[in-house]
Every structure is written in structure tokens, then in C-alpha cells.
């Protein structure tokens, strides 16, 4: 079955400590629904963007800098990797994620459609 990434996008100034109990419950409920449906392969939240490290090749050496790799107004705050029959099914989970997380999401199929696991 193809694997899809459902990535949650947060604004650059996102403060996860302000997520209320209802939002946390909604996300927990969505995770349970995904597990029961056999769709959830993996899920994870990410530390705040300020704790990111970026690694780049420069002159044959690897340089490490603090912060995200790209300078953007949004970043990925967490994600699911889902088993879904097709993009339509993955988008249905994405719609539920938008409502539970109160944030935009991006849905993308893994290359080859099967992931690497």
C-alpha cells in the first residue's frame, strides 16, 4: 500500500505551549482513529524550530548551523506517515488533521509509493 506524508505547517512564531486541552484531545482522537483504521504507520511531533540544526556541505566539509535549513514563514511542526490506498484517501486524513491541529497540512506520496520501511 502506498505511503503518504501528512505534514502539519506552523507559522514561524508558533508556540506549542498554547495548544489547549481540546486541541490535544482532538489530535489524540485522530491518532486513535488512524490506528484503528490501520492507516497510521508513524507519527511524530517536532521540537520548536529554534532547536533545529542545519548541516551543509561547504568546501568539502560539513558545516553545522543553528536553526532551520530554509528561511521561511512556516515550518513543519509534526507529521504522520500513513498507509493509504490512494491520494484521495490520504487527503481525507489530511482534512481531519487540518481540523484537529487547527493548522494547514501538506499531503505527499513517498517516491515509489511504498516508502522504505
C-alpha positions as a LaTeX table, in Angstrom:
\begin{tabular}{lrrr}
\hline
Residue & $x$ (\AA) & $y$ (\AA) & $z$ (\AA) \\
\hline
Unk1 & 0.00 & 0.00 & 0.00 \\
Unk2 & 1.38 & 3.46 & $-0.84$ \\
Unk3 & 2.70 & 5.63 & 1.98 \\
Unk4 & 1.84 & 9.31 & 2.34 \\
Unk5 & 3.27 & 12.12 & 4.41 \\
Unk6 & 0.74 & 14.38 & 6.13 \\
Unk7 & 2.81 & 17.31 & 7.42 \\
Unk8 & 1.47 & 19.95 & 9.79 \\
Unk9 & 2.60 & 23.51 & 8.98 \\
Unk10 & 3.10 & 26.03 & 11.78 \\
Unk11 & 3.85 & 29.75 & 11.46 \\
Unk12 & 7.40 & 30.79 & 12.37 \\
Unk13 & 6.28 & 32.20 & 15.75 \\
Unk14 & 4.21 & 29.13 & 16.74 \\
Unk15 & 4.01 & 28.49 & 20.48 \\
Unk16 & 3.02 & 24.88 & 21.17 \\
Unk17 & 2.51 & 25.63 & 24.86 \\
Unk18 & $-0.69$ & 27.48 & 23.89 \\
Unk19 & $-2.35$ & 24.36 & 22.49 \\
Unk20 & $-5.44$ & 23.93 & 24.60 \\
Unk21 & $-6.74$ & 20.68 & 26.09 \\
Unk22 & $-9.45$ & 20.38 & 23.41 \\
Unk23 & $-6.89$ & 20.55 & 20.61 \\
Unk24 & $-4.71$ & 17.92 & 22.31 \\
Unk25 & $-7.77$ & 15.69 & 22.72 \\
Unk26 & $-8.73$ & 16.19 & 19.06 \\
Unk27 & $-5.23$ & 15.15 & 17.93 \\
Unk28 & $-5.25$ & 12.14 & 20.28 \\
Unk29 & $-8.66$ & 11.12 & 18.94 \\
Unk30 & $-7.40$ & 11.42 & 15.35 \\
Unk31 & $-4.38$ & 9.25 & 16.19 \\
Unk32 & $-6.66$ & 6.60 & 17.68 \\
Unk33 & $-8.93$ & 6.73 & 14.62 \\
Unk34 & $-5.92$ & 6.35 & 12.29 \\
Unk35 & $-4.61$ & 3.39 & 14.31 \\
Unk36 & $-7.99$ & 1.64 & 14.34 \\
Unk37 & $-8.30$ & 2.10 & 10.57 \\
Unk38 & $-4.82$ & 0.65 & 10.06 \\
Unk39 & $-3.72$ & 3.87 & 8.34 \\
Unk40 & $-1.13$ & 5.18 & 10.80 \\
Unk41 & 2.35 & 3.88 & 10.04 \\
Unk42 & 4.22 & 6.50 & 12.09 \\
Unk43 & 3.51 & 9.86 & 13.70 \\
Unk44 & 5.69 & 12.40 & 15.43 \\
Unk45 & 5.80 & 15.95 & 16.64 \\
Unk46 & 8.95 & 18.03 & 16.28 \\
Unk47 & 10.76 & 20.28 & 18.74 \\
Unk48 & 10.44 & 24.00 & 18.18 \\
Unk49 & 12.24 & 25.41 & 15.14 \\
Unk50 & 14.81 & 27.24 & 17.29 \\
Unk51 & 16.27 & 23.87 & 18.34 \\
Unk52 & 16.87 & 22.73 & 14.74 \\
Unk53 & 20.38 & 22.20 & 13.35 \\
Unk54 & 21.18 & 22.53 & 9.65 \\
Unk55 & 24.06 & 20.71 & 8.02 \\
Unk56 & 25.52 & 21.76 & 4.68 \\
Unk57 & 28.49 & 20.78 & 2.57 \\
Unk58 & 30.90 & 23.70 & 2.15 \\
Unk59 & 34.28 & 23.27 & 0.50 \\
Unk60 & 34.37 & 19.54 & 1.20 \\
Unk61 & 33.47 & 19.98 & 4.88 \\
Unk62 & 30.15 & 19.72 & 6.67 \\
Unk63 & 29.13 & 22.95 & 8.37 \\
Unk64 & 26.54 & 22.90 & 11.17 \\
Unk65 & 24.43 & 25.99 & 11.91 \\
Unk66 & 21.65 & 26.67 & 14.38 \\
Unk67 & 18.12 & 26.92 & 13.07 \\
Unk68 & 16.19 & 25.61 & 10.10 \\
Unk69 & 17.75 & 24.89 & 6.73 \\
Unk70 & 15.37 & 27.21 & 4.90 \\
Unk71 & 14.36 & 30.73 & 5.86 \\
Unk72 & 10.57 & 30.53 & 5.66 \\
Unk73 & 7.47 & 31.92 & 7.33 \\
Unk74 & 6.25 & 28.37 & 8.09 \\
Unk75 & 7.82 & 25.12 & 9.22 \\
Unk76 & 6.79 & 21.52 & 9.78 \\
Unk77 & 5.66 & 21.06 & 13.37 \\
Unk78 & 4.81 & 17.37 & 13.17 \\
Unk79 & 3.74 & 14.70 & 10.75 \\
Unk80 & 2.13 & 11.36 & 10.09 \\
Unk81 & 3.26 & 8.70 & 7.69 \\
Unk82 & 0.15 & 6.88 & 6.55 \\
Unk83 & $-0.72$ & 3.77 & 4.61 \\
Unk84 & $-3.46$ & 4.81 & 2.22 \\
Unk85 & $-4.89$ & 3.23 & $-0.91$ \\
Unk86 & $-4.53$ & 6.46 & $-2.91$ \\
Unk87 & $-4.17$ & 10.24 & $-2.71$ \\
Unk88 & $-7.91$ & 10.69 & $-2.16$ \\
Unk89 & $-7.80$ & 8.55 & 0.98 \\
Unk90 & $-4.65$ & 10.33 & 2.20 \\
Unk91 & $-6.35$ & 13.69 & 1.65 \\
Unk92 & $-9.32$ & 12.58 & 3.76 \\
Unk93 & $-6.91$ & 12.01 & 6.66 \\
Unk94 & $-5.31$ & 15.36 & 5.83 \\
Unk95 & $-8.70$ & 17.08 & 6.12 \\
Unk96 & $-9.15$ & 15.57 & 9.58 \\
Unk97 & $-5.63$ & 16.68 & 10.52 \\
Unk98 & $-6.39$ & 20.27 & 9.49 \\
Unk99 & $-9.36$ & 20.31 & 11.87 \\
Unk100 & $-7.63$ & 18.53 & 14.76 \\
Unk101 & $-4.40$ & 20.56 & 14.56 \\
Unk102 & $-6.04$ & 23.85 & 13.60 \\
Unk103 & $-3.24$ & 24.32 & 11.07 \\
Unk104 & $-2.63$ & 23.77 & 7.37 \\
Unk105 & $-1.22$ & 20.41 & 6.29 \\
Unk106 & 0.55 & 19.12 & 3.22 \\
Unk107 & $-0.11$ & 15.63 & 1.82 \\
Unk108 & 2.56 & 14.00 & $-0.36$ \\
Unk109 & 3.12 & 10.47 & $-1.58$ \\
Unk110 & 6.52 & 8.90 & $-0.99$ \\
Unk111 & 8.56 & 8.16 & $-4.09$ \\
Unk112 & 7.78 & 4.70 & $-5.36$ \\
Unk113 & 4.56 & 4.83 & $-3.34$ \\
Unk114 & 5.76 & 2.35 & $-0.74$ \\
Unk115 & 8.20 & 4.21 & 1.48 \\
Unk116 & 11.33 & 2.46 & 2.69 \\
Unk117 & 10.08 & 0.56 & 5.71 \\
\hline
\end{tabular}
